[in-house]
Amino acid sequence: MNSSDTETAFLTGSTLLTLVVLSFLLERALALIFDHEWFRLIPSNHRYKPIIAFAAAWLVCWYYSFDVLAALLEPEGITWLGILITAGILSGGSAVVVQLVQQIWGFSRENREAKKELFRLKTEAERAEFQTRIAIAGGNTALVNEKTNTQNIG
């Protein structure tokens, strides 16, 4: 990995981490409004939440010039479309952002389960191989261990 790749990986990680943290902060800030007594008195208030969340996310992204697409794809610079898309991602809430980051980095639940299953199968295969070696050696585990150690060294 050369220095350019390392720098790109750092910027990508930094951008995604900023996206996650910003989504948590925005979600908590909006909770003050959405959980307030006067907001709950508004009829059909659930219809206004996405609009308010998007407006707040857009305002933050615009003010800080935060464009995830520009940061990840390295085009010429920050664009209004990138800011709108970033605001849309942020307005989905922290759960959506965390899920997106997990998919990008491969930290999804499915990947974790697949890794556990692979480890389990590998362990079973090693155990079966060891038992086969014992059977071949006529039950002499010392001989099997000696052969295994010799194979690992050589």
C-alpha positions in Angstrom: 0.0 0.0 0.0 1.6 3.3 -1.1 1.3 6.6 0.6 -1.5 7.7 -1.7 -3.6 4.6 -0.9 -3.0 5.1 2.8 -4.1 8.7 2.6 -7.2 7.8 0.7 -8.1 5.1 3.2 -7.6 7.6 6.1 -9.7 10.2 4.4 -12.5 7.7 3.6 -12.4 6.4 7.2 -12.4 10.0 8.6 -15.3 11.0 6.3 -17.4 8.0 7.3 -16.6 8.5 11.0 -17.7 12.1 10.6 -20.9 11.0 9.0 -21.7 8.6 11.8 -20.9 11.1 14.6 -22.8 13.9 12.8 -25.8 11.6 12.4 -25.8 10.9 16.2 -25.5 14.6 17.0 -28.2 15.6 14.6 -30.5 12.8 15.8 -30.1 13.9 19.5 -30.6 17.6 18.6 -33.8 16.8 16.7 -35.0 14.6 19.5 -35.3 17.8 21.6 -37.8 19.1 19.1 -39.6 15.9 18.2 -40.0 14.8 21.9 -41.2 18.3 23.1 -44.7 18.6 24.3 -45.7 21.3 21.8 -44.5 19.3 18.9 -46.5 16.3 20.0 -49.7 18.4 20.1 -49.4 19.1 16.4 -51.9 16.8 14.5 -50.1 14.3 12.2 -46.7 15.5 13.5 -45.0 12.4 12.1 -45.4 13.8 8.6 -43.2 16.8 9.4 -40.3 14.9 11.0 -38.6 13.9 7.8 -38.9 17.4 6.3 -37.5 19.0 9.5 -34.7 16.4 9.7 -33.8 16.9 6.1 -33.8 20.7 6.5 -31.6 20.5 9.6 -29.2 18.1 7.9 -29.0 20.3 4.8 -28.3 23.3 6.9 -25.4 21.6 8.7 -24.0 20.1 5.5 -24.2 23.5 3.7 -22.8 25.5 6.6 -19.8 23.2 7.0 -19.5 22.3 3.3 -19.8 18.6 4.1 -20.1 16.6 0.9 -19.6 12.9 1.4 -19.5 12.2 -2.3 -16.7 14.7 -2.9 -14.8 13.3 0.1 -15.2 9.7 -1.1 -15.0 10.0 -4.8 -12.6 12.9 -5.1 -14.3 14.9 -7.9 -13.3 18.5 -8.5 -14.9 19.7 -5.3 -18.0 20.1 -3.2 -21.2 20.2 -5.2 -24.7 21.2 -4.2 -25.9 17.8 -5.3 -23.4 16.1 -3.0 -24.5 18.3 -0.1 -28.2 17.4 -0.8 -27.3 13.6 -1.0 -25.3 13.9 2.2 -28.2 15.7 3.9 -30.5 13.0 2.7 -28.3 10.3 4.2 -28.0 12.2 7.5 -31.7 12.9 7.7 -32.3 9.1 7.7 -30.9 9.0 11.3 -28.0 7.3 12.9 -29.3 3.7 12.3 -29.4 4.3 8.6 -25.9 5.9 8.6 -24.4 3.1 10.8 -26.0 0.5 8.5 -24.5 2.2 5.4 -21.0 2.4 7.0 -21.3 -1.3 7.9 -22.1 -2.2 4.4 -19.2 -0.1 3.0 -16.7 -1.6 5.4 -18.1 -5.1 5.5 -19.0 -5.0 9.2 -22.6 -6.3 8.6 -24.2 -8.9 10.8 -24.1 -11.3 7.9 -20.3 -10.9 7.5 -19.8 -11.5 11.2 -21.9 -14.6 11.1 -20.1 -15.9 8.0 -16.7 -15.4 9.7 -17.9 -17.3 12.8 -19.2 -20.1 10.6 -15.9 -20.2 8.7 -13.9 -20.4 12.0 -16.2 -23.2 13.3 -15.8 -25.2 10.1 -12.0 -24.7 10.1 -11.8 -25.9 13.7 -13.9 -28.9 12.9 -11.7 -29.7 9.9 -8.5 -29.4 12.0 -10.0 -31.7 14.7 -11.0 -34.3 12.1 -7.6 -34.1 10.6 -6.0 -34.7 14.0 -8.3 -37.6 14.8 -7.5 -39.1 11.4 -3.7 -38.8 12.1 -4.3 -40.5 15.5 -6.2 -43.4 13.8 -3.4 -43.7 11.2 -0.7 -43.7 13.9 -2.6 -46.5 15.8 -3.7 -44.3 18.7 -0.2 -43.0 19.5 -0.9 -39.3 20.1 2.8 -38.6 20.8 3.7 -39.8 17.3 0.9 -37.6 15.8 2.1 -34.5 17.8 5.7 -35.2 16.7 4.7 -35.4 13.0 2.5 -32.3 13.3 5.3 -30.3 14.9 7.8 -31.4 12.3 5.4 -30.4 9.5 4.8 -27.0 11.1 8.5 -26.3 11.4 9.5 -27.6 7.9 
